[in-house]
Amino acid sequence: MIDKQADLSITKQCTLLGVSRSTAYYQPLSIPNEDLQIMRLIDEIHLARPFLGSRRLVDELRERDLWVNRKRVQRLMRVMDIRAIYPKPRTSRPAVGHKIYPYLLNDVSIERPNQVWAADITYLPMAAGFAYLVAIMDVYSRKILSWRLSNSMDTLFCLDALKEAFELYGSPEVFNSDQGAQFTSTVFTSVLEESGVRISMDGKGCWIDNVFIERFWRSVKYEEVYLHAYADLVEARGGLSSYVEYYNSERRHSSLDRCTPDEVYDEGVGFQEFIPVVAASGAVTSRPCS
């Protein structure tokens, strides 16, 4: 918005835009390499042991000869937007004033495509810096319907992923997410409500929900991200695009009786030989895929 090469002075440009001059002159600082190294290790430990909190993460890091205090670990966990997974009153903090929707999946059997979609955000390490990845999954088939990368935790990249999923696959009956500010924002929930989608949000007693998309995070990181030190977002988008295509169309899932997500999604309710039933506890029952 502010053009430092323009004839109009920066002071006058700031006045016209209603922003302070300090905003125009501010230069963001890069995250120190040591912090990036610690964040990468925290991410790996969290994937393997998601129940560890900041105190036990400190112990795990010291086992790897990284002596850091708990306050530093807590700060980096906030930057990464990760937290220990265990039963607790609230697993994500919505923005002040955002509406929180009730949880709708208690004792619900998920028996068909587009019955329930789930969304989540994860931290993504790169060679120099990091990014955030949002993905929307059809819970019945485990198919990744859409995804987006961003270098900030804003709502726009989540909204872009949602709109793409709607354009490609229609709309679900229920959309489930955590209570993060991106998913509780009015601009995001209004798109769901206008499409007649029932909104479900994890809350107290729902700490294990979104387990399937959490498993996808583990797969994509160990099978793709950690094997390639992405230099930037452009390289990351290329690698993730190839992996998601592989995940959906080629990677056979034991929980889907060796079918791919594409096969299960495309066959849908007419696929009588394989009808997975997902209970609220995460248990899955099925019959063999032909």
Protein Blocks (a to p, Z undefined) as FASTA:
>chain_A
ZZckbmbdfklmmmmnopafklmmpccddddfklmmmmmmmmmmmmmmmmbcfklmmmmm
mmnopacdfklmmmmmmmnopacddddfblbdcdehiacdddfkgoiacfbghkbccddd
dddddfbdcddddddddfklopafbdcddfbdcfklmmmmmmmmmmmnopafbdcddfbf
klmpmklmmmmmmnopacddddehilmgoklmmmmmmmmmmmmmmmpccfblmlmmmmmm
mmmmmmmmmmccfklnopafklmmmnmmmlmmbccdddfkopacddddZZ
